[in-house]
């Protein structure tokens, strides 16, 4: 059985969106790792998630994987994390 396709879409030139709403830890981080490999170096991946720990987990993931965290915002239960692929 192959994994489900990533909910990843290009929003504009050099920018991608990954929808992780409704997914629980560690799935948002796993899907972010898969998605970042599909975007080009220098492009931006925006991840939306509503898992309570996703925002902090994605900050840690960026540090561990040496990608640039552009911003991390919380609005209600939804976090939006913007990541630039560096390598």
N, CA, C and O of each residue as an XYZ file, in Angstrom:
348
protein
N       0.844     -1.173      0.000
C       0.000      0.000      0.000
C       0.891      1.238      0.000
O       1.785      1.353      0.838
N       0.661      2.161     -0.924
C       1.473      3.376     -0.991
C       0.887      4.441     -0.074
O      -0.313      4.439      0.202
N       1.752      5.369      0.406
C       1.253      6.419      1.288
C       0.290      7.338      0.543
O       0.368      7.481     -0.677
N      -0.612      7.954      1.291
C      -1.562      8.891      0.694
C      -0.809     10.084      0.113
O       0.234     10.473      0.638
N      -1.327     10.663     -0.963
C      -0.645     11.818     -1.539
C      -0.622     12.985     -0.551
O      -1.526     13.146      0.269
N       0.426     13.787     -0.649
C       0.551     14.950      0.223
C      -0.466     16.011     -0.175
O      -0.679     16.253     -1.363
N      -1.097     16.650      0.816
C      -1.996     17.767      0.509
C      -1.156     19.028      0.266
O      -1.243     20.003      1.012
N      -0.342     18.983     -0.797
C       0.618     20.038     -1.101
C       0.206     20.705     -2.404
O      -0.057     20.029     -3.398
N       0.151     22.039     -2.397
C      -0.193     22.742     -3.631
C       0.649     24.003     -3.760
O       1.021     24.628     -2.767
N       0.936     24.356     -4.990
C       1.693     25.578     -5.269
C       0.718     26.743     -5.238
O      -0.323     26.704     -5.894
N       1.053     27.787     -4.469
C       0.151     28.926     -4.338
C       0.553     30.083     -5.237
O      -0.303     30.841     -5.692
N       1.835     30.223     -5.494
C       2.369     31.240     -6.401
C       3.812     30.856     -6.687
O       4.308     29.866     -6.149
N       4.478     31.614     -7.509
C       5.860     31.289     -7.867
C       6.725     31.193     -6.618
O       6.836     32.151     -5.852
N       7.331     30.041     -6.421
C       8.246     29.842     -5.301
C       7.593     29.622     -3.954
O       8.286     29.577     -2.937
N       6.269     29.483     -3.919
C       5.564     29.304     -2.644
C       4.628     28.097     -2.713
O       3.919     27.891     -3.698
N       4.649     27.319     -1.655
C       3.852     26.097     -1.561
C       3.078     26.097     -0.251
O       3.496     26.718      0.726
N       1.937     25.389     -0.234
C       1.134     25.269      0.983
C       0.895     23.791      1.287
O       0.518     23.010      0.413
N       1.125     23.430      2.552
C       0.866     22.075      3.033
C      -0.218     22.149      4.097
O      -0.032     22.793      5.129
N      -1.340     21.500      3.856
C      -2.475     21.496      4.777
C      -2.369     20.293      5.706
O      -2.518     19.149      5.277
N      -2.110     20.564      6.985
C      -2.033     19.497      7.989
C      -3.158     19.621      9.011
O      -3.056     19.087     10.115
N      -4.222     20.316      8.651
C      -5.358     20.463      9.561
C      -5.993     19.101      9.814
O      -6.208     18.319      8.887
N      -6.288     18.832     11.074
C      -6.907     17.568     11.452
C      -5.931     16.434     11.692
O      -6.343     15.330     12.049
N      -4.647     16.683     11.502
C      -3.634     15.641     11.693
C      -2.954     15.818     13.043
O      -2.644     16.938     13.449
N      -2.725     14.716     13.729
C      -2.113     14.761     15.053
C      -0.644     14.392     14.989
O      -0.189     13.739     14.050
N       0.087     14.823     16.004
C       1.517     14.556     16.150
C       1.768     13.052     16.042
O       1.042     12.265     16.650
N       2.754     12.650     15.300
C       3.817     13.405     14.628
C       3.559     13.645     13.143
O       4.480     14.019     12.416
N       2.330     13.439     12.679
C       2.048     13.479     11.244
C       2.388     14.830     10.593
O       2.964     14.823      9.506
N       2.065     15.995     11.197
C       2.446     17.253     10.538
C       3.952     17.376     10.280
O       4.358     17.888      9.237
N       4.765     16.921     11.203
C       6.221     16.991     11.024
C       6.669     16.012      9.937
O       7.522     16.347      9.115
N       6.107     14.827      9.929
C       6.460     13.832      8.905
C       6.090     14.350      7.517
O       6.891     14.259      6.586
N       4.883     14.891      7.375
C       4.449     15.406      6.076
C       5.272     16.627      5.659
O       5.534     16.821      4.472
N       5.679     17.446      6.624
C       6.544     18.590      6.309
C       7.872     18.103      5.749
O       8.381     18.663      4.779
N       8.434     17.064      6.354
C       9.684     16.498      5.860
C       9.557     15.976      4.439
O      10.473     16.140      3.633
N       8.441     15.353      4.129
C       8.214     14.852      2.766
C       8.001     16.008      1.791
O       8.511     15.996      0.671
N       7.238     17.005      2.237
C       6.911     18.128      1.355
C       8.135     18.976      1.033
O       8.286     19.427     -0.102
N       9.005     19.200      2.003
C      10.162     20.070      1.773
C      11.069     19.483      0.697
O      11.762     20.225      0.000
N      11.070     18.168      0.555
C      11.884     17.529     -0.486
C      11.300     17.741     -1.886
O      11.993     17.546     -2.884
N      10.039     18.136     -1.957
C       9.388     18.346     -3.251
C       9.514     19.787     -3.745
O       9.269     20.058     -4.920
N       9.893     20.715     -2.863
C      10.061     22.109     -3.272
C      11.539     22.374     -3.545
O      12.407     21.664     -3.038
N      11.812     23.381     -4.334
C      13.187     23.713     -4.697
C      13.875     24.481     -3.565
O      13.222     25.139     -2.755
N      15.201     24.383     -3.528
C      15.985     25.173     -2.576
C      15.654     26.646     -2.809
O      15.632     27.116     -3.946
N      15.397     27.364     -1.719
C      15.046     28.781     -1.786
C      13.554     29.039     -1.799
O      13.123     30.159     -1.523
N      12.752     28.025     -2.114
C      11.303     28.211     -2.121
C      10.750     28.146     -0.698
O      11.420     27.687      0.227
N       9.519     28.614     -0.548
C       8.888     28.724      0.766
C       7.741     27.727      0.874
O       6.907     27.608     -0.024
N       7.722     27.019      1.994
C       6.653     26.082      2.320
C       5.885     26.649      3.505
O       6.466     26.907      4.559
N       4.582     26.842      3.336
C       3.710     27.285      4.420
C       2.917     26.079      4.900
O       2.254     25.406      4.112
N       2.991     25.814      6.197
C       2.306     24.665      6.793
C       1.225     25.179      7.731
O       1.513     25.965      8.634
N      -0.017     24.744      7.529
C      -1.080     25.052      8.479
C      -1.429     23.770      9.223
O      -1.559     22.700      8.629
N      -1.579     23.903     10.535
C      -1.870     22.741     11.382
C      -2.689     23.189     12.581
O      -2.596     24.335     13.021
N      -3.491     22.271     13.102
C      -4.256     22.574     14.308
C      -3.924     21.634     15.465
O      -4.596     21.660     16.497
N      -2.903     20.814     15.301
C      -2.411     20.007     16.417
C      -1.752     20.967     17.412
O      -0.950     21.805     17.001
N      -2.066     20.869     18.704
C      -1.540     21.827     19.680
C      -0.017     21.926     19.729
O       0.509     22.988     20.061
N       0.693     20.868     19.415
C       2.148     20.900     19.493
C       2.847     21.142     18.169
O       4.075     21.217     18.128
N       2.095     21.267     17.086
C       2.704     21.346     15.753
C       3.603     22.562     15.588
O       4.693     22.445     15.027
N       3.177     23.719     16.061
C       3.975     24.937     15.867
C       5.358     24.789     16.495
O       6.368     25.073     15.852
N       5.402     24.353     17.730
C       6.687     24.170     18.413
C       7.494     23.045     17.766
O       8.710     23.157     17.616
N       6.824     21.971     17.388
C       7.515     20.855     16.730
C       8.159     21.296     15.418
O       9.261     20.855     15.094
N       7.487     22.159     14.663
C       8.029     22.608     13.381
C       9.211     23.557     13.569
O      10.127     23.572     12.746
N       9.201     24.344     14.637
C      10.372     25.175     14.962
C      11.570     24.268     15.215
O      12.652     24.490     14.671
N      11.371     23.250     16.041
C      12.448     22.295     16.338
C      12.894     21.567     15.074
O      14.088     21.348     14.872
N      11.942     21.191     14.224
C      12.264     20.484     12.986
C      13.132     21.362     12.083
O      14.106     20.884     11.502
N      12.780     22.643     11.966
C      13.584     23.567     11.143
C      15.017     23.637     11.660
O      15.965     23.576     10.877
N      15.176     23.764     12.960
C      16.517     23.834     13.546
C      17.293     22.545     13.304
O      18.470     22.586     12.944
N      16.650     21.417     13.498
C      17.325     20.125     13.344
C      17.705     19.836     11.892
O      18.707     19.172     11.628
N      16.897     20.340     10.949
C      17.121     20.039      9.536
C      17.735     21.200      8.760
O      17.876     21.134      7.539
N      18.093     22.246      9.463
C      18.788     23.409      8.897
C      18.023     24.072      7.753
O      18.574     24.354      6.690
N      16.738     24.311      8.006
C      15.935     25.121      7.096
C      15.582     26.403      7.842
O      15.585     26.429      9.073
N      15.280     27.459      7.101
C      15.029     28.764      7.712
C      13.564     28.906      8.108
O      12.668     28.789      7.272
N      13.335     29.157      9.386
C      11.988     29.446      9.879
C      11.724     30.930      9.630
O      12.370     31.782     10.240
N      10.792     31.242      8.751
C      10.493     32.639      8.431
C       9.539     33.245      9.441
O       9.756     34.364      9.906
N       8.501     32.531      9.782
C       7.612     32.956     10.865
C       6.712     31.807     11.275
O       6.550     30.813     10.567
N       6.140     31.990     12.445
C       5.306     30.963     13.052
C       4.211     31.707     13.804
O       4.472     32.296     14.852
N       2.991     31.685     13.280
C       1.899     32.448     13.872
C       0.783     31.520     14.327
O       0.526     30.474     13.731
N       0.141     31.934     15.389
C      -0.989     31.181     15.935
C      -2.222     32.064     15.847
O      -2.205     33.206     16.307
N      -3.297     31.538     15.256
C      -4.566     32.249     15.212
C      -5.644     31.274     15.653
O      -6.045     30.385     14.901
N      -6.102     31.454     16.876
C      -7.030     30.490     17.448
C      -6.321     29.162     17.622
O      -5.255     29.100     18.233
N      -6.901     28.107     17.094
C      -6.300     26.775     17.207
C      -5.376     26.438     16.035
O      -4.745     25.381     16.030
N      -5.292     27.320     15.053
C      -4.524     27.027     13.838
C      -3.183     27.763     13.852
O      -3.121     28.975     14.059
N      -2.119     27.002     13.629
C      -0.792     27.608     13.487
C      -0.426     27.638     12.008
O      -0.776     26.740     11.242
N       0.283     28.689     11.633
C       0.792     28.838     10.272
C       2.292     29.043     10.377
O       2.755     30.011     10.980
N       3.041     28.136      9.792
C       4.502     28.160      9.862
C       5.046     28.287      8.451
O       4.692     27.509      7.565
N       5.917     29.281      8.248
C       6.544     29.491      6.938
C       8.011     29.098      7.022
O       8.744     29.564      7.894
N       8.428     28.229      6.099
C       9.773     27.649      6.103
C      10.401     27.853      4.725
O       9.774     27.589      3.699
N      11.656     28.330      4.718
C      12.401     28.414      3.453
C      13.352     27.228      3.384
O      14.127     26.985      4.309
N      13.287     26.496      2.284
C      14.201     25.366      2.099
C      15.598     25.908      1.802
O      15.786     26.689      0.870
N      16.564     25.488      2.597
C      17.932     25.970      2.436
C      18.868     24.964      1.794
O      19.925     25.350      1.295
N      18.521     23.709      1.791
C      19.444     22.711      1.229
C      18.667     21.566      0.618
O      19.263     20.625      0.094
